[in-house]
Amino acid sequence: MSSITGHAREGGLMFERYTVKARQAVDQGAVEARRLGSGYIATEQLLLGVVHDSACFAVRDGLEDL
């Protein structure tokens, strides 16, 4: 996990209960946050992380309809 998402919390990592896809989206959101010079993941970076995954075609198709 990235340094932004790898913070320890009581009993383990903060994202241990997330699915693999959800962790990947958060990790990609962290990449976007770092690229933009942010120390935290904002909603827009998380959304970029979700749509980055090519398997999220339903989300991507839904966004194209907006």
Disulfide bonds with the S-S distance in Angstrom:
none
